[in-house]
Amino acid sequence: MTSTTELLLQPSRVASPVDAPALRWGILGPGWIAARFAEALRHHTSQKIAAVASRNTERAAAFAADWEIPFVHSRYDELVARTDVDVVYIATPHTLHFEHAALALEAGKHVVVEKPLALNAHQARGIAELARFKGLFAMEAMWSAFLPKFDVIDQILSHGMLGEIGTVMADHGEYFDADHRIYDPTLAGGPLLDLGTYVVYFAQKALGQPVDLTAVGQQANSELNGQISAILTSPTGAHAVLNTTILADTPNLGAICGTAGMLRTEGVFYRPGDFTVSLRDGRSARFVDDISGYPAGLAYEAAEAARRIAGGQLESPSRTMADTVSNLETLDELRRLLGIEFPS
Ligand SMILES: NC(=O)c1ccc[n+]([C@@H]2O[C@H](COP(=O)([O-])OP(=O)(O)OC[C@H]3O[C@@H](n4cnc5c(N)ncnc54)[C@H](OP(=O)(O)O)[C@@H]3O)[C@@H](O)[C@H]2O)c1
């Protein structure tokens, strides 16, 4: 929905998630995000959850009871072997995404893998190649990319409404207690992969892949990076000024600024929510979102995957494997600049 003062924004072209063909999903790793994804599927789509797998049978059984899932497995390989599962949603920690995506693809299953798709661009290319080789669908669950809000932003950018983009700003800061998995170096903790992937997504949407990066980091403790501030320079010389931290809550806002005007989010930039466009000629418009955040926003990624899989496509044009690899290349470079090491 759009409310305008003079300036007209194109409506979103994203269809309702409820209308997507109903596929049978298997869930690997019934943790925090998997619960929100299951709730999104149950209440905001026509998708079916056929089975869930956990390393712990009781955890899987409790999850299955919460979301009325008929089959429970205590081994991930058992779930991917099921003949009544069309697509596997992988919600394990990112250190395991490559292994679990490969497990599902080798078993002949389409995959939707939580963000970040993998630990690095090399692993992401491996998943993309294996999916292509097997003739299977693969997609990173970068949920922002499938939201109506970002379809409207895409149209604003492709129509050049903001003029030549010179500056992008985005921050994603969330305070975590030290017992959260994000503090675990063996799970590739720190803000870079969990949170930084979103600010890089936002920057690259407006500016493409950077040609130059600078960054400074702050340690959370002796073993773990806790905060990153970075400037990405585009081929045209434009700047993206980005911050991500696990040491404090930050406004989580995004802005895209050009010679003709500015777009700024009114709330957390990567979630559903309103944004305003203000042009230098005095016109302005506000995009008013119909959806709130979790879990409804996660329905769009599931519906997109279901539509593409049902249509025989191997990727989503809203989040191609090339987009994902490009995002991880930037994260790799930030990691190199800051000397951040992940488990091999
Ligand atoms: N899209 C979003 O908004 C969003 C939000 C949060 C997180 N995420 C992403 O989703 C993924 C999972 O995050 P989460 O916060 O849901 O994590 P979580 O609550 O810790 O859940 C991860 C699950 O992975 C399974 N697992 C398998 N091997 C594991 C191991 N060696 N160590 C720990 N867990 C293991 C566990 O399930 P079992 O032990 O039961 O098998 C656990 O429930 C991450 O990649 C994260 O970046 C996305």
Ligand as a Chemical Component Dictionary entry (heavy atoms), coordinates in Angstrom:
data_LIG
# 
_chem_comp.id                   LIG 
_chem_comp.type                 NON-POLYMER 
_chem_comp.pdbx_formal_charge   0 
_chem_comp.three_letter_code    LIG 
# 
loop_
_chem_comp_atom.comp_id 
_chem_comp_atom.atom_id 
_chem_comp_atom.alt_atom_id 
_chem_comp_atom.type_symbol 
_chem_comp_atom.charge 
_chem_comp_atom.model_Cartn_x 
_chem_comp_atom.model_Cartn_y 
_chem_comp_atom.model_Cartn_z 
_chem_comp_atom.pdbx_ordinal 
LIG N1  N1  N 0  16.351 -14.991 8.570  1  
LIG C1  C1  C 0  16.496 -14.518 9.790  2  
LIG O1  O1  O 0  15.902 -13.532 10.174 3  
LIG C2  C2  C 0  17.413 -15.234 10.741 4  
LIG C3  C3  C 0  17.327 -14.966 12.116 5  
LIG C4  C4  C 0  18.142 -15.683 12.975 6  
LIG C5  C5  C 0  19.036 -16.610 12.489 7  
LIG N2  N2  N 1  19.123 -16.822 11.136 8  
LIG C6  C6  C 0  20.088 -17.790 10.610 9  
LIG O2  O2  O 0  19.597 -19.088 10.888 10 
LIG C7  C7  C 0  20.654 -19.965 11.271 11 
LIG C8  C8  C 0  20.317 -20.561 12.632 12 
LIG O3  O3  O 0  20.209 -19.522 13.574 13 
LIG P1  P1  P 0  19.331 -19.686 14.923 14 
LIG O4  O4  O 0  19.435 -18.380 15.614 15 
LIG O5  O5  O -1 18.021 -20.242 14.620 16 
LIG O6  O6  O 0  20.227 -20.741 15.704 17 
LIG P2  P2  P 0  19.786 -21.745 16.856 18 
LIG O7  O7  O 0  18.587 -21.244 17.567 19 
LIG O8  O8  O 0  21.000 -22.011 17.659 20 
LIG O9  O9  O 0  19.372 -23.061 16.063 21 
LIG C9  C9  C 0  20.294 -23.752 15.283 22 
LIG C10 C10 C 0  19.887 -25.202 15.199 23 
LIG O10 O10 O 0  20.915 -25.880 14.468 24 
LIG C11 C11 C 0  21.037 -27.220 14.959 25 
LIG N3  N3  N 0  22.457 -27.623 15.057 26 
LIG C12 C12 C 0  23.007 -28.630 14.364 27 
LIG N4  N4  N 0  24.298 -28.745 14.634 28 
LIG C13 C13 C 0  24.581 -27.789 15.536 29 
LIG C14 C14 C 0  25.763 -27.428 16.227 30 
LIG N5  N5  N 0  26.932 -28.062 16.006 31 
LIG N6  N6  N 0  25.696 -26.411 17.097 32 
LIG C15 C15 C 0  24.546 -25.756 17.304 33 
LIG N7  N7  N 0  23.382 -26.058 16.671 34 
LIG C16 C16 C 0  23.408 -27.063 15.806 35 
LIG C17 C17 C 0  20.366 -27.229 16.305 36 
LIG O11 O11 O 0  19.296 -28.097 16.136 37 
LIG P3  P3  P 0  19.338 -29.584 16.703 38 
LIG O12 O12 O 0  20.457 -29.685 17.672 39 
LIG O13 O13 O 0  18.016 -29.694 17.333 40 
LIG O14 O14 O 0  19.513 -30.476 15.524 41 
LIG C18 C18 C 0  19.800 -25.862 16.551 42 
LIG O15 O15 O 0  18.478 -25.870 16.969 43 
LIG C19 C19 C 0  21.924 -19.134 11.242 44 
LIG O16 O16 O 0  22.620 -19.364 10.056 45 
LIG C20 C20 C 0  21.427 -17.690 11.278 46 
LIG O17 O17 O 0  22.263 -16.794 10.580 47 
LIG C21 C21 C 0  18.315 -16.169 10.275 48 
# 
loop_
_chem_comp_bond.comp_id 
_chem_comp_bond.atom_id_1 
_chem_comp_bond.atom_id_2 
_chem_comp_bond.value_order 
_chem_comp_bond.pdbx_ordinal 
LIG N1  C1  SING 1  
LIG C1  O1  DOUB 2  
LIG C1  C2  SING 3  
LIG C2  C3  SING 4  
LIG C2  C21 DOUB 5  
LIG C3  C4  DOUB 6  
LIG C4  C5  SING 7  
LIG C5  N2  DOUB 8  
LIG N2  C6  SING 9  
LIG N2  C21 SING 10 
LIG C6  O2  SING 11 
LIG C6  C20 SING 12 
LIG O2  C7  SING 13 
LIG C7  C8  SING 14 
LIG C7  C19 SING 15 
LIG C8  O3  SING 16 
LIG O3  P1  SING 17 
LIG P1  O4  DOUB 18 
LIG P1  O5  SING 19 
LIG P1  O6  SING 20 
LIG O6  P2  SING 21 
LIG P2  O7  DOUB 22 
LIG P2  O8  SING 23 
LIG P2  O9  SING 24 
LIG O9  C9  SING 25 
LIG C9  C10 SING 26 
LIG C10 O10 SING 27 
LIG C10 C18 SING 28 
LIG O10 C11 SING 29 
LIG C11 N3  SING 30 
LIG C11 C17 SING 31 
LIG N3  C12 SING 32 
LIG N3  C16 SING 33 
LIG C12 N4  DOUB 34 
LIG N4  C13 SING 35 
LIG C13 C14 SING 36 
LIG C13 C16 DOUB 37 
LIG C14 N5  SING 38 
LIG C14 N6  DOUB 39 
LIG N6  C15 SING 40 
LIG C15 N7  DOUB 41 
LIG N7  C16 SING 42 
LIG C17 O11 SING 43 
LIG C17 C18 SING 44 
LIG O11 P3  SING 45 
LIG P3  O12 DOUB 46 
LIG P3  O13 SING 47 
LIG P3  O14 SING 48 
LIG C18 O15 SING 49 
LIG C19 O16 SING 50 
LIG C19 C20 SING 51 
LIG C20 O17 SING 52 
# 
